[in-house]
Amino acid sequence: MSNALDPIELSRELIRCPSVTPADGGALVVLEKHLSALGFECHPLTFSAEGTPDVTNLYARFGSGEPNFCFAGHTDVVPVGDEGGWAIPPFEARIEGDRLYGRGASDMKTAIAAFVAAAQRFLAEQGDSFHGSISLLITGDEEGPAINGTKKVLEWLAERGEKLDACIVGEPTNPEALGDMIKIGRRGSLVVDLNVRGVQGHSAYPHLADNPVTKLVKMLHALDNTPLDNGNEHFQASTLAITTVDVGNPATNVTPAHAHARFNVRFNDEHTSESIIAWVKKTCDAVSADYDIDVHITGESFLTPPGPLSDILSKAVQKSTGRTPELSTTGGTSDARFIKDYCPVAEFGMSGQTMHKTDENVPLADIKALTDIYHTVLEEYFQTS
């Protein structure tokens, strides 16, 4: 093994790569360089699909034995937004005081660096006695459409006959401070475009027209005022949020022929996307049949029940931070929604206090503590497997 990697310096190397989705910006080259030096077999993987940009990903594995413990994450970041609003240039990776600044500091380049450093330390300690495998599945398509990233890497692994036995995703799971929260599942999410048809007419003669706006309002009222459930032991109640209502009618005395709305449903494991879509249709049908819907499903709800993986991770968090993390399913979606079909998965990374914000930053101490947590996870996992 080479000299010990500094997770802070590796974080800075990664942050200096302007890897705004779908551009790689050299981030995966940086990772491959370090992982190859540690003895990982690296596979850069570029996937494409019609209507979406090509995306480069990286799968790296040390060892060929079982079990195979995987760390999953993404080097792509969201756009910087108003760069003039940054006090520190977003890709400079500057240290100010006790914090590291830059796009991706929280979400989630520091977590990747922490795991690489933890893996190096663990493997150096194990020497020739290690007979399992450690792998990294790193995508450049998590903040984008998530079509040419983790999902396709997992399919590639399955075609090769490679199995993942457990996985930690390094998303920034902690609401306030490192050690607050482990994610053991996520709500499902789907977006519905609701288009209601009517008959255009003079607003002074409504009986000669069929106003789609009236029907749309009734549909939205019924959808928004019908609780889907009350939540359960591991999930909060499912929610529906209306995100836009559009008619595009410039006239003041004409009722339009069409009206459109869009809403997002976040649903727990008491539902599936199919059951949600059926409920939407039934609710709208009660008002009118003159509509159509277009549905985009981001992911189904899932839960990794509390067990060996979350126990090991909780123990590691407690050892490093003194905190007992909450096991949660709150928040949006992540690539764990794909991984859960292949192996038990949990999520733990940095605090999300500054993710996607200007002057995104994390405490230097948290990078070191997260490295310790991942190192302990590897120790405990391979000790018990």
C-alpha positions as CSV (number, residue, x, y, z in Angstrom):
1,M,0.0,0.0,0.0
2,S,1.2,3.6,-0.7
3,N,1.3,6.3,1.9
4,A,-2.0,7.0,3.7
5,L,-4.4,9.1,1.7
6,D,-5.6,12.4,3.2
7,P,-9.3,12.5,2.8
8,I,-9.3,16.3,2.9
9,E,-6.8,16.6,0.1
10,L,-8.6,14.0,-2.0
11,S,-11.8,15.9,-1.4
12,R,-10.2,19.1,-2.7
13,E,-8.9,17.3,-5.8
14,L,-12.4,16.1,-6.5
15,I,-14.1,19.5,-5.8
16,R,-11.6,21.2,-8.2
17,C,-13.1,19.1,-11.0
18,P,-16.1,21.1,-12.5
19,S,-18.3,18.0,-12.8
20,V,-21.7,19.6,-13.3
21,T,-24.1,16.9,-14.6
22,P,-23.4,15.4,-17.2
23,A,-19.8,16.6,-17.5
24,D,-17.2,14.5,-15.7
25,G,-14.7,17.4,-15.4
26,G,-11.9,14.9,-14.7
27,A,-13.4,13.7,-11.3
28,L,-13.5,10.0,-12.3
29,V,-10.0,10.2,-13.7
30,V,-8.8,11.5,-10.2
31,L,-10.6,8.6,-8.5
32,E,-9.3,6.0,-10.9
33,K,-5.8,7.2,-10.4
34,H,-6.0,6.8,-6.6
35,L,-7.9,3.6,-6.7
36,S,-5.6,1.9,-9.2
37,A,-2.7,2.8,-7.0
38,L,-4.4,1.0,-4.2
39,G,-4.8,-2.1,-6.2
40,F,-8.4,-1.7,-7.3
41,E,-9.4,-3.0,-10.7
42,C,-11.1,-0.1,-12.4
43,H,-13.8,-0.1,-15.1
44,P,-14.7,3.2,-16.6
45,L,-18.2,2.7,-18.1
46,T,-19.9,5.1,-20.5
47,F,-23.6,4.6,-21.2
48,S,-26.0,6.4,-23.5
49,A,-29.7,6.5,-24.3
50,E,-31.6,8.3,-27.0
51,G,-32.5,11.8,-25.9
52,T,-30.0,11.9,-23.0
53,P,-26.3,12.8,-22.8
54,D,-23.7,10.1,-22.6
55,V,-22.5,9.6,-19.0
56,T,-19.3,8.1,-17.7
57,N,-19.3,6.0,-14.5
58,L,-16.7,4.0,-12.6
59,Y,-16.8,0.6,-11.0
60,A,-13.7,-0.3,-9.0
61,R,-13.2,-3.5,-7.0
62,F,-10.4,-4.7,-4.7
63,G,-10.4,-8.5,-4.3
64,S,-12.4,-11.3,-5.9
65,G,-13.7,-13.1,-2.9
66,E,-17.0,-12.8,-1.0
67,P,-18.6,-10.9,0.5
68,N,-18.4,-7.8,-1.7
69,F,-19.0,-4.6,0.3
70,C,-19.9,-1.7,-2.0
71,F,-19.8,2.0,-1.5
72,A,-22.0,3.9,-4.0
73,G,-22.0,7.6,-4.8
74,H,-21.8,10.3,-7.4
75,T,-19.2,12.8,-8.6
76,D,-21.6,14.9,-10.5
77,V,-22.9,18.1,-8.9
78,V,-25.7,20.6,-9.5
79,P,-25.0,23.8,-11.3
80,V,-23.4,26.6,-9.2
81,G,-26.3,29.0,-10.0
82,D,-25.3,32.7,-9.6
83,E,-21.5,32.4,-9.4
84,G,-21.4,36.0,-8.3
85,G,-23.3,34.9,-5.1
86,W,-20.4,32.7,-4.0
87,A,-18.0,34.4,-1.6
88,I,-15.4,31.6,-2.5
89,P,-15.2,30.3,-6.1
90,P,-17.2,27.1,-6.3
91,F,-14.4,24.9,-7.7
92,E,-11.5,26.4,-5.9
93,A,-11.8,23.9,-3.0
94,R,-10.6,26.5,-0.5
95,I,-10.1,25.9,3.2
96,E,-11.3,28.9,5.3
97,G,-10.9,28.4,9.0
98,D,-12.1,24.9,9.9
99,R,-14.3,24.4,6.8
100,L,-13.8,23.2,3.2
101,Y,-15.8,25.2,0.6
102,G,-16.9,24.2,-2.9
103,R,-19.6,22.7,-5.0
104,G,-19.9,19.0,-4.0
105,A,-18.4,19.5,-0.5
106,S,-21.6,18.3,1.1
107,D,-23.2,16.4,-1.8
108,M,-21.1,14.3,-2.0
109,K,-17.4,14.4,-3.0
110,T,-16.1,14.4,0.6
111,A,-18.0,11.2,1.3
112,I,-16.3,9.5,-1.6
113,A,-12.9,10.7,-0.5
114,A,-13.6,9.5,3.1
115,F,-14.5,6.1,1.9
116,V,-11.4,5.8,-0.3
117,A,-9.2,6.8,2.6
118,A,-11.1,4.4,4.9
119,A,-10.7,1.5,2.5
120,Q,-7.0,2.2,2.1
121,R,-6.5,2.2,5.9
122,F,-8.5,-1.0,6.3
123,L,-6.7,-2.9,3.6
124,A,-3.3,-1.8,4.9
125,E,-4.3,-3.2,8.3
126,Q,-5.6,-6.5,6.8
127,G,-2.7,-7.2,4.5
128,D,-2.7,-10.7,3.0
129,S,-5.4,-11.8,5.5
130,F,-8.2,-10.1,3.6
131,H,-10.1,-12.4,1.4
132,G,-13.3,-10.5,0.6
133,S,-14.0,-7.6,-1.8
134,I,-14.5,-3.9,-1.5
135,S,-16.0,-2.0,-4.4
136,L,-17.0,1.5,-5.4
137,L,-19.9,2.3,-7.8
138,I,-19.5,5.9,-8.7
139,T,-21.8,7.6,-11.2
140,G,-21.9,10.9,-13.0
141,D,-25.6,10.9,-13.5
142,E,-27.3,11.1,-10.0
143,E,-28.1,14.8,-10.1
144,G,-29.5,14.5,-13.7
145,P,-32.0,12.1,-15.2
146,A,-30.3,9.1,-13.6
147,I,-30.8,7.0,-16.8
148,N,-27.2,6.3,-17.8
149,G,-25.7,5.9,-14.3
150,T,-26.1,3.6,-11.4
151,K,-29.0,1.6,-12.9
152,K,-27.0,0.6,-15.9
153,V,-23.8,-0.1,-13.9
154,L,-25.9,-2.5,-11.8
155,E,-27.2,-4.2,-14.9
156,W,-23.6,-4.4,-16.3
157,L,-22.5,-6.1,-13.0
158,A,-25.4,-8.6,-13.2
159,E,-24.5,-9.5,-16.8
160,R,-20.9,-10.2,-15.6
161,G,-22.2,-12.3,-12.7
162,E,-20.8,-9.9,-10.1
163,K,-22.8,-9.7,-6.9
164,L,-23.0,-7.0,-4.3
165,D,-23.6,-8.2,-0.8
166,A,-24.2,-4.9,1.1
167,C,-24.0,-1.2,0.1
168,I,-23.6,2.2,1.8
169,V,-24.6,5.2,-0.3
170,G,-22.7,8.3,0.8
171,E,-25.6,10.8,0.4
172,P,-25.6,13.7,2.9
173,T,-28.2,12.2,5.2
174,N,-27.7,14.3,8.4
175,P,-30.1,17.2,8.8
176,E,-28.0,19.1,11.3
177,A,-24.8,17.4,12.4
178,L,-22.8,14.3,11.5
179,G,-24.4,11.4,13.3
180,D,-28.0,12.6,13.2
181,M,-29.5,10.2,10.7
182,I,-29.1,7.0,8.6
183,K,-31.5,6.5,5.7
184,I,-32.9,2.9,5.5
185,G,-35.4,3.6,2.8
186,R,-37.0,6.2,0.7
187,R,-40.5,7.2,-0.3
188,G,-41.5,6.6,-3.9
189,S,-42.0,9.6,-6.2
190,L,-44.0,10.2,-9.3
191,V,-45.0,13.4,-11.3
192,V,-48.3,13.7,-13.0
193,D,-49.1,16.1,-15.8
194,L,-52.9,16.4,-15.8
195,N,-54.4,17.9,-19.0
196,V,-58.1,18.6,-19.0
197,R,-60.1,19.2,-22.2
198,G,-63.0,21.5,-22.7
199,V,-64.9,23.6,-25.3
200,Q,-63.7,27.1,-25.9
201,G,-66.4,29.8,-25.7
202,H,-67.4,33.3,-24.8
203,S,-67.2,33.9,-21.0
204,A,-70.6,35.7,-21.1
205,Y,-72.3,32.6,-22.5
206,P,-70.8,29.8,-20.3
207,H,-73.7,27.4,-21.2
208,L,-72.4,27.3,-24.8
209,A,-68.9,26.2,-23.7
210,D,-67.3,23.7,-21.5
211,N,-64.8,25.3,-19.2
212,P,-61.8,23.0,-18.5
213,V,-60.5,25.2,-15.7
214,T,-63.6,24.5,-13.6
215,K,-63.1,20.8,-14.0
216,L,-59.4,21.0,-13.3
217,V,-60.0,23.0,-10.1
218,K,-62.5,20.3,-8.9
219,M,-60.0,17.5,-9.7
220,L,-57.1,19.2,-7.9
221,H,-59.3,20.0,-4.9
222,A,-60.3,16.4,-4.6
223,L,-56.8,15.1,-5.0
224,D,-55.3,17.6,-2.6
225,N,-57.9,17.1,0.1
226,T,-57.9,13.3,0.2
227,P,-55.3,11.9,2.6
228,L,-53.5,8.9,1.1
229,D,-52.6,7.4,4.4
230,N,-51.5,8.2,8.0
231,G,-47.9,6.9,7.7
232,N,-46.6,3.9,9.5
233,E,-43.7,2.7,11.7
234,H,-41.0,3.6,9.2
235,F,-42.6,6.2,6.9
236,Q,-44.3,9.5,7.2
237,A,-47.6,10.0,5.5
238,S,-47.7,10.2,1.7
239,T,-48.0,13.6,0.3
240,L,-49.3,15.3,-2.9
241,A,-47.9,18.7,-3.9
242,I,-49.4,20.8,-6.8
243,T,-46.4,22.4,-8.5
244,T,-48.0,24.3,-11.3
245,V,-51.3,25.2,-12.9
246,D,-51.2,26.6,-16.5
247,V,-53.9,27.7,-18.8
248,G,-52.0,30.2,-21.0
249,N,-55.2,32.2,-21.8
250,P,-54.4,35.8,-22.7
251,A,-58.1,36.7,-23.3
252,T,-60.4,38.1,-20.6
253,N,-63.6,37.1,-22.2
254,V,-62.8,33.6,-23.6
255,T,-63.0,30.3,-21.7
256,P,-60.1,28.1,-22.9
257,A,-60.2,24.7,-24.6
258,H,-57.5,23.2,-22.4
259,A,-56.1,23.5,-18.8
260,H,-53.0,21.9,-17.4
261,A,-51.6,21.1,-13.9
262,R,-48.7,19.2,-12.6
263,F,-48.3,17.6,-9.2
264,N,-45.8,15.4,-7.4
265,V,-46.8,12.5,-5.2
266,R,-44.3,11.2,-2.6
267,F,-45.6,7.9,-1.4
268,N,-44.7,5.4,1.3
269,D,-44.6,1.6,1.2
270,E,-48.3,1.3,1.6
271,H,-48.6,2.2,-2.1
272,T,-47.0,1.5,-5.4
273,S,-46.8,3.7,-8.4
274,E,-49.6,1.6,-10.0
275,S,-51.9,2.1,-7.1
276,I,-51.2,5.8,-7.0
277,I,-52.0,6.2,-10.7
278,A,-55.2,4.2,-10.3
279,W,-56.2,6.5,-7.4
280,V,-55.5,9.6,-9.5
281,K,-57.6,8.3,-12.4
282,K,-60.5,7.3,-10.1
283,T,-60.5,10.7,-8.5
284,C,-60.4,12.6,-11.8
285,D,-63.0,10.3,-13.4
286,A,-65.5,11.3,-10.6
287,V,-65.3,14.9,-12.1
288,S,-65.0,14.3,-15.8
289,A,-63.7,11.8,-18.4
290,D,-62.4,14.7,-20.6
291,Y,-58.7,14.5,-19.5
292,D,-55.5,12.6,-19.9
293,I,-52.5,12.2,-17.7
294,D,-48.8,11.7,-18.4
295,V,-46.9,10.1,-15.6
296,H,-43.1,10.1,-14.9
297,I,-42.1,7.6,-12.2
298,T,-38.9,8.6,-10.4
299,G,-38.8,5.5,-8.1
300,E,-40.8,3.1,-6.0
301,S,-40.8,3.3,-2.2
302,F,-38.5,0.8,-0.4
303,L,-37.3,-0.1,3.0
304,T,-34.3,-2.0,4.2
305,P,-35.6,-3.2,7.5
306,P,-33.4,-2.5,10.5
307,G,-30.9,-5.3,10.7
308,P,-27.2,-6.2,10.4
309,L,-26.2,-3.4,8.0
310,S,-27.9,-0.6,9.9
311,D,-26.7,-2.0,13.2
312,I,-23.1,-1.9,12.0
313,L,-23.5,1.6,10.7
314,S,-25.2,2.8,13.8
315,K,-22.4,1.3,16.0
316,A,-19.8,3.0,13.9
317,V,-21.5,6.4,14.1
318,Q,-21.9,6.1,17.8
319,K,-18.2,5.2,18.2
320,S,-17.0,8.2,16.2
321,T,-19.6,10.9,17.1
322,G,-21.2,9.8,20.4
323,R,-24.6,10.2,18.7
324,T,-27.3,7.6,18.2
325,P,-28.5,8.1,14.7
326,E,-32.2,8.0,13.8
327,L,-33.2,5.4,11.2
328,S,-35.2,7.4,8.7
329,T,-36.9,7.2,5.3
330,T,-37.5,11.0,4.9
331,G,-36.3,13.2,2.1
332,G,-36.2,12.8,-1.6
333,T,-34.9,10.0,-3.8
334,S,-31.4,8.7,-4.3
335,D,-29.7,6.0,-6.3
336,A,-30.4,3.6,-3.4
337,R,-33.7,3.1,-5.1
338,F,-31.9,1.1,-7.8
339,I,-29.4,-0.7,-5.5
340,K,-32.1,-2.0,-3.2
341,D,-33.0,-4.5,-5.9
342,Y,-29.6,-6.1,-5.6
343,C,-28.5,-6.0,-2.0
344,P,-29.3,-4.5,1.5
345,V,-28.6,-0.7,1.3
346,A,-28.3,2.1,3.7
347,E,-27.3,5.7,3.3
348,F,-25.0,7.8,5.4
349,G,-22.8,10.8,4.6
350,M,-22.3,14.4,5.5
351,S,-24.6,17.0,6.9
352,G,-27.0,18.4,4.3
353,Q,-27.1,21.9,5.7
354,T,-25.4,23.5,2.7
355,M,-26.0,21.0,-0.1
356,H,-27.0,22.7,-3.4
357,K,-26.5,26.1,-1.8
358,T,-24.0,28.9,-2.6
359,D,-20.8,28.5,-0.6
360,E,-21.5,24.8,0.0
361,N,-19.2,23.7,2.8
362,V,-18.4,21.1,5.4
363,P,-16.3,21.1,8.6
364,L,-12.9,19.6,8.1
365,A,-13.4,17.6,11.3
366,D,-16.5,15.9,9.7
367,I,-14.4,14.6,6.8
368,K,-12.0,13.0,9.2
369,A,-14.9,11.6,11.4
370,L,-16.7,10.2,8.4
371,T,-13.5,8.5,7.3
372,D,-13.3,6.9,10.8
373,I,-17.0,5.8,10.5
374,Y,-16.5,4.1,7.2
375,H,-13.3,2.5,8.4
376,T,-15.2,1.1,11.4
377,V,-18.0,-0.2,9.2
378,L,-15.5,-2.1,7.1
379,E,-13.9,-3.6,10.2
380,E,-17.2,-4.7,11.7
381,Y,-18.7,-5.9,8.4
382,F,-15.8,-8.2,7.5
383,Q,-15.4,-9.3,11.1
384,T,-19.0,-10.6,11.2
385,S,-19.3,-11.9,7.7
